[in-house]
Amino acid sequence: CAKYRRTFSATVEVMETRHVLVLGAGGNVSRHSVPKLVKEGHKVSALVRNPDHAQKLADDGATVIVRDLTTLDAEDWARLLTPFDAVVWSAGAGGGDLARTYGVDQKAAIASMKAARDAGVGRIVYLSGLHPVGPLSKHLASRVEVGDILLRSGVPTAVLQAAVILGSGSASFEMLRHLTHRLPVMVTPKWVSNRIQPIAVRDVMH
């Protein structure tokens, strides 16, 4: 054990600082990951669609870029990705009107692939959803498709699949907490019988 501890310690000491771009930095997971990356010594830029989130990200130590990634063309992606060693993809256009926006994230992922290869991006990390084999909801299907596109990008890609993320700010977690606090009795929908593997937000960050 002592031998492995020394090996791990030496590995941490030589870890290089990377220039990381976080896409979809206004989301809950990104609000945890941006300050963690900065604390670990990386140079972080955060792309956010809503300018209301810009100040908090700047206070966390990130360089803020206010853009909607779904509006970026090939030249925009080339300019955006050129300085970065790694990209953390936390963006999602689904929101409450997924029927209208289905396919938007896929198009953005396709548009970014060539630019990421040409820019020499060394790693893409994408947070997807844990899903069963078989028919999927449009929300989960969209996440699976984006992950598959990024895996085919030619850039080393890690697709992390998470179920309900336990932690303040997680949409699924907050919804369940709100229901249990407000409703002493309720008629439950079918999905309450689904077996899931929840994960704490700290473990997602790790």
Secondary structure, 3 states (H helix, E strand, C coil): CHHHHHHHHHHHHCCCCCEEEEECCCCHHHHHHHHHHHHCCCEEEEEECCHHHHHHHHHCCCEEEECCHHHCCHHHHHHHHCCCCEEEECCCCCCCCHHHHCCHHHHHHHHHHHHHHHHCCCEEEEEEECCCCCCCCHHHHHHHHHHHHHHCCCCCEEEEEECCEECCCCHHHHHHHHHHHHCCCCCCCHHHHCCCCCEEHHHHHC
